[in-house]
Amino acid sequence: MYIDMYVCAMGTRTIAVSDEVYTRLKALKRGDESYTELLNRLAGRPSLTELAGLLSKDQAAIVRRTVEEGRERSRARRLKGVR
């Protein structure tokens, strides 16, 4: 039995698969693709490279600004909780 663990900002999940499934998944992996990337590809979730070019420059600027504002609010909440 093989176990793969992936850690990211969204959390960690550990899954157990049989030797047979592990061998099949390993055969499907591309180059340095992680198991998370492989499973996302097999599950139909687009990768960031597949999303490149979908937004106009103005739309991308709005997304960047919105993400940064969210990060600033998150930082402020964390700092407020530390005091």
N, C-alpha and C positions, 0 to 999 in steps of 0.2 A: 504494500500500500504506500502511495506517495501522497504527501501533503504539501500544498503550496500556500504561502501566506503573503498577502499583499497589504502594505501599509500606505495610507494616504490621508489627506485631510478629512476625507469623508468617512473614515473608519477602516477597520480591519476585519476580514472574514477569512476563516480557515475552512477549507473543504477537503474531504477525504474522497479519493476515487480509487477504484480497483486498479491493479497493475495493467489490465487490458485497456481500460479507458485512458490511463496515463500514457501508455504507449501510442495509442491512437491520437491523443492530443499532441504529444511530442512530435509525431510525424507531420501534423498539420501546421506546426509553428513555422514562421518565416524568419530566417536569420536571427537577429537579436530581439525578436518580438517577445514580450513578456507573456505569461499565461493570462494575465488580465487583458492585455491587448488582443490576444488570440480569442478569448471568450467574448469580448466585445464585438470582434469581427464576426464570429460565428453567430452571435445573438442578433446581429443586425444593427448594432449601435455604431454610428459613424465616428471615425477618428477625427482629430482636429485637422489633420492634413486634408481629409476629404471635405472639410467645411471651408477651407481657405478660398477666399474670393467671393463668398456668398453675400457679404455685406459691402455696401458702398463705403467710401471713406467717411462720410457724415454719420452713417449708422455705426460704424466701428468706433468713431469718436464718442458717440453717445453711450455705447456699451462700456468703453474704457472709463468714461467719466462716472457712470453709474456704479461700476465695480469699485472704483477708487473711493467713491462716497460711502459705499457699504463697508469697505475695509476701514475707513476712518471712523465710522460709527462703531464698528466692532472693537477697534483699538481703544476708543474712548470708554466703552463699556468695561473692557478688561482693566484699564487703568483705574477706573472708578471703583471697581471691585477689589483692587489691590490695596487701596488706601485704608 
